[in-house]
């Protein structure tokens, strides 16, 4: 029996080159058994190439990939995709148009006795909430329904690892996060380990336990969604994850930094000595609208988000901040409003 505490996937020092171009550069990360991981980054950062290497469609130029403790790629060896025990959900779902929903799900079960095939198909149809559509054809399904069927087909043979390449990109924006949460529940029910590739942090945060942020083929940070937002490892992660601005400041001592908004307390990195000039990361939820505050800023822009406004606020120096404010505080562009800091995590960069 597999040890549930071990890593299902290990990528060690992976590099992929096409001619003189390095697309993935010495990438290393792990995925715990039963966890959902995500490769997140901008277009062209190498995340799909990493997924193709894990699947066996792309041989690495350097490094190795282990599945369940066994090397499947590395040192000139590359196990074929069909011998890796991996399931795939593609960007365009890739359902077979000549097979109905049940037939699509049954496709990977052809080696099982017919009664066991049917039992697994019925189980998955219930799990994805589409038991009444067993006889429907792919063209009769909505995008969200097609996505669920594609997931069920990939899960049917109980793969050791499921790979999903931008699985929500062709869906309506409003549906993506909802479906991501639903698919997370389905994967949890099945106990399936999975790796998702996306450029959308909302999808990543809705699904993943652990997220690898990539840029230019290199790993910037592997962490929980919470830590990526509140404790970014570098300027790229701070800018790519969430919304925020960098406000100039000067270190006073080991626990304080002075900014235009006043003193901010928190842990100061050891390399930032008193007098060191730094940039302090200010998130929209760090700035609270407070009419009683002596600190003010001018509304220079605003975006209505239903329950909240995202205000762009200009300080007297000209520096701009973002602030999330409940939408019953409806302020016009050009209006001066009171603000105060409500800091939980001090993040700064020399």
C-alpha positions in Angstrom: 0.0 0.0 0.0 1.3 3.5 -0.9 2.4 5.6 2.0 0.0 8.6 2.1 2.8 10.9 3.6 5.1 10.5 0.6 5.4 12.7 -2.5 3.5 11.5 -5.5 5.6 13.8 -7.8 9.1 15.1 -7.6 10.7 17.3 -10.2 14.4 17.8 -9.7 16.5 20.3 -11.5 14.4 20.2 -14.6 15.5 22.1 -17.7 14.0 22.0 -21.2 15.7 23.7 -24.1 14.6 24.1 -27.7 17.7 24.9 -29.7 19.5 27.7 -27.9 16.3 28.8 -26.0 15.9 27.6 -22.4 12.2 27.4 -21.7 12.4 25.7 -18.3 15.5 26.5 -16.2 16.6 24.1 -13.3 13.1 23.8 -11.8 12.5 21.7 -8.7 9.3 21.1 -6.8 7.3 18.3 -5.1 3.7 17.4 -4.7 2.4 15.4 -1.7 0.1 12.4 -2.3 -3.5 13.5 -2.5 -2.7 17.2 -2.8 -3.6 19.5 -5.7 -0.7 21.6 -7.0 -0.7 24.4 -9.5 1.9 25.8 -11.9 1.0 29.6 -12.1 2.6 32.3 -14.2 2.2 34.6 -17.2 2.0 33.4 -20.8 5.4 32.0 -22.0 6.8 31.3 -18.5 7.2 27.5 -19.3 4.4 26.1 -17.2 2.8 24.1 -20.0 6.2 22.7 -21.0 6.7 21.5 -17.5 3.3 19.8 -17.6 4.1 18.2 -21.0 7.4 16.9 -19.4 5.5 15.3 -16.5 3.0 13.7 -18.9 5.8 12.3 -21.1 5.1 14.4 -24.2 8.4 16.3 -23.8 11.8 14.9 -22.9 13.8 17.0 -20.4 17.2 18.4 -21.5 18.4 18.1 -17.9 17.1 16.8 -14.5 14.7 14.1 -13.7 11.0 13.5 -12.9 9.8 10.9 -10.4 6.3 9.5 -10.1 5.5 7.6 -6.9 9.3 7.4 -6.2 10.1 5.9 -9.7 12.2 7.9 -12.3 10.1 8.3 -15.4 12.3 10.8 -17.1 16.0 11.7 -16.7 19.5 10.6 -17.8 18.4 10.0 -21.4 15.4 7.8 -20.3 11.9 8.9 -20.9 9.0 6.6 -20.2 6.2 6.8 -22.7 3.0 8.7 -21.7 0.8 5.6 -21.8 3.0 3.9 -19.3 3.0 6.6 -16.6 -0.4 6.1 -15.1 -1.3 9.7 -15.6 -4.7 11.2 -16.6 -5.0 14.4 -18.7 -7.7 17.1 -19.0 -7.0 19.2 -22.0 -7.7 22.9 -22.6 -10.4 22.1 -25.2 -11.8 19.1 -23.2 -11.2 16.9 -26.3 -14.4 14.8 -25.8 -14.9 12.2 -28.5 -17.8 13.5 -30.6 -18.9 10.0 -31.8 -19.4 8.8 -28.2 -22.1 9.8 -25.8 -21.3 10.9 -22.3 -21.3 7.4 -20.9 -19.1 6.2 -23.8 -16.6 9.0 -23.2 -16.3 8.1 -19.5 -16.0 4.4 -20.3 -13.3 4.9 -22.9 -10.4 4.3 -20.5 -12.1 1.2 -18.9 -12.1 -1.1 -21.8 -9.9 -3.7 -20.1 -12.4 -4.1 -17.3 -15.4 -6.5 -17.3 -18.5 -4.8 -18.6 -20.3 -4.8 -15.2 -17.4 -3.1 -13.5 -17.2 -0.5 -16.4 -20.8 0.3 -15.9 -20.5 0.6 -12.1 -17.6 3.0 -12.5 -19.4 5.1 -15.1 -22.5 5.3 -12.9 -20.4 6.3 -9.9 -18.7 9.1 -11.8 -21.9 10.4 -13.4 -23.3 10.8 -9.9 -20.1 12.4 -8.6 -20.1 15.0 -11.4 -23.8 15.6 -11.0 -24.9 14.5 -14.5 -26.5 11.1 -14.1 -29.4 12.2 -16.4 -27.0 13.0 -19.3 -25.5 9.6 -19.7 -26.9 9.2 -23.2 -26.3 12.9 -24.3 -23.8 13.8 -27.0 -20.9 16.2 -26.4 -22.4 18.9 -28.7 -25.5 18.9 -26.5 -23.6 19.9 -23.4 -22.7 23.3 -22.0 -19.1 24.2 -21.5 -19.3 23.4 -17.8 -20.9 20.1 -18.4 -18.3 19.2 -21.0 -15.6 20.0 -18.5 -17.1 17.7 -15.9 -17.3 14.9 -18.4 -13.7 15.4 -19.4 -12.7 15.2 -15.8 -14.8 12.0 -15.2 -13.2 10.4 -18.3 -9.7 11.2 -16.9 -10.6 9.9 -13.4 -12.3 6.7 -14.6 -9.1 4.5 -14.6 -8.0 5.9 -11.2 -4.8 7.5 -12.4 -2.0 8.1 -9.9 -1.8 11.7 -11.0 -4.1 14.0 -12.9 -2.7 16.8 -15.1 -5.0 19.7 -16.2 -3.8 22.2 -18.8 -5.7 25.5 -18.6 -8.9 23.6 -18.1 -11.1 26.6 -17.6 -9.8 29.0 -20.3 -12.6 28.4 -22.8 -15.3 28.9 -20.1 -17.2 32.1 -19.2 -15.3 34.1 -16.5 -18.2 33.9 -14.1 -18.2 30.1 -14.3 -14.4 29.5 -13.8 -14.0 29.9 -10.1 -17.3 28.1 -9.3 -16.2 25.1 -11.4 -12.7 25.2 -10.0 -14.2 24.7 -6.5 -16.5 21.9 -7.7 -13.6 20.1 -9.4 -11.5 20.4 -6.2 -14.4 18.7 -4.3 -14.5 15.9 -6.9 -10.7 15.4 -6.7 -10.9 15.3 -2.9 -13.7 12.7 -3.0 -11.6 10.5 -5.3 -8.4 11.1 -3.4 -6.6 12.0 -6.6 -3.4 14.0 -6.8 -3.4 16.7 -9.5 -1.4 19.4 -11.1 -3.2 22.4 -12.7 -1.6 24.8 -15.1 -3.1 28.3 -15.3 -2.3 32.0 -15.6 -5.4 32.9 -13.5 -4.6 33.2 -9.8 -8.3 33.0 -8.8 -8.5 29.5 -10.4 -5.2 28.6 -8.7 -6.4 29.8 -5.3 -9.8 28.1 -5.7 -8.3 24.7 -6.4 -4.7 24.3 -5.2 -3.1 23.4 -1.9 0.3 24.4 -3.2 1.2 26.8 -5.9 4.4 27.2 -7.9 4.8 30.7 -9.3 7.0 30.6 -12.5 8.5 33.4 -14.5 10.9 33.0 -17.5 11.2 29.3 -16.8 12.3 29.6 -13.2 10.5 28.9 -10.0 9.9 32.1 -8.0 8.1 30.6 -5.0 6.3 27.4 -4.1 3.9 28.0 -1.2 0.2 28.1 -0.1 -2.1 30.6 -1.7 -2.2 32.5 1.6 1.6 32.8 1.9 2.0 33.8 -1.7 -0.4 36.7 -1.1 0.8 37.8 2.4 4.5 36.6 2.3 5.7 36.9 -1.3 9.3 35.9 -1.7 10.3 38.6 -4.2 9.1 41.6 -6.2 7.8 39.5 -9.1 5.5 37.4 -6.8 4.4 40.5 -5.0 3.4 42.1 -8.3 1.9 39.0 -10.0 -0.2 37.8 -7.0 -3.1 40.0 -5.9 -3.2 43.7 -6.2 -1.0 46.2 -4.5 1.6 48.9 -4.8 5.1 49.4 -3.4 5.4 52.5 -1.2 8.9 54.0 -0.5 10.1 53.8 3.1 13.1 53.9 5.4 14.0 51.4 8.1 14.1 52.9 11.6 15.1 49.8 13.5 14.6 46.0 13.6 10.8 46.4 14.0 9.8 49.7 12.4 9.9 51.3 9.0 8.9 55.0 8.2 6.6 55.7 5.2 4.4 58.6 4.1 1.6 56.9 5.9 3.6 56.9 9.2 5.5 54.2 11.0 4.7 50.6 10.2 5.7 47.9 12.6 6.7 44.3 11.7 9.6 42.0 11.2 12.4 43.7 9.2 14.8 41.4 7.3 18.3 41.3 8.8 19.9 42.7 5.6 17.8 45.9 6.0 19.7 47.9 8.6 18.6 51.3 10.1 18.6 53.9 7.3 18.1 51.4 4.6 15.7 52.6 1.8 13.0 50.0 1.1 9.8 49.5 -0.8 6.8 48.4 1.4 4.1 46.3 -0.2 0.7 47.8 0.5 -2.3 45.6 -0.4 -5.9 47.0 -0.9 -7.0 45.4 2.3 -4.2 47.1 4.2 -5.9 50.5 3.6 -9.1 51.1 5.6 -11.5 54.0 4.8 -11.9 55.9 8.1 -13.7 59.3 8.2 -12.2 60.0 11.6 -8.6 59.6 10.5 -6.3 62.6 10.1 -4.5 60.9 7.2 -6.3 61.6 3.9 -6.0 60.8 0.3 -7.8 61.8 -2.9 -9.9 59.4 -4.9 -8.2 59.3 -8.4 -10.1 56.3 -9.8 -12.7 53.7 -8.7 -14.0 50.4 -9.9 -17.4 49.1 -8.7 -17.3 45.4 -7.7 -20.7 44.9 -6.2 -20.2 44.6 -2.5 -17.0 46.8 -2.7 -15.3 49.7 -4.5 -11.7 49.3 -5.4 -10.5 52.9 -5.0 -7.2 54.3 -6.4 -6.1 56.9 -3.8 -3.5 59.6 -4.4 -1.4 60.7 -1.5 0.0 64.3 -1.2 3.3 63.1 -2.6 1.6 61.9 -5.7 2.1 58.2 -4.8 -1.0 56.1 -5.4 -2.5 53.3 -3.2 -5.4 50.9 -3.7 -8.1 50.4 -1.1 -11.1 48.0 -0.9 -14.0 49.9 0.6 -17.6 48.6 1.2 -19.8 49.9 -1.6 -22.1 51.9 0.6 -19.1 54.3 0.9 -19.7 55.8 -2.5 -17.1 58.6 -3.1 -16.6 60.6 -6.3 -13.3 60.9 -8.2 -11.5 64.0 -6.8 -13.0 63.6 -3.3 -10.7 63.5 -0.3 -11.3 60.8 2.2 -9.9 59.6 5.5 -7.7 56.5 5.5 -5.7 54.5 8.0 -3.4 51.5 7.9 -4.6 48.1 9.1 -1.5 45.9 8.7 -1.2 42.2 9.4 1.9 41.4 7.4 4.8 43.7 6.7 6.4 42.8 3.4 9.3 45.0 2.1 12.1 44.8 -0.4 15.5 46.6 -0.3 
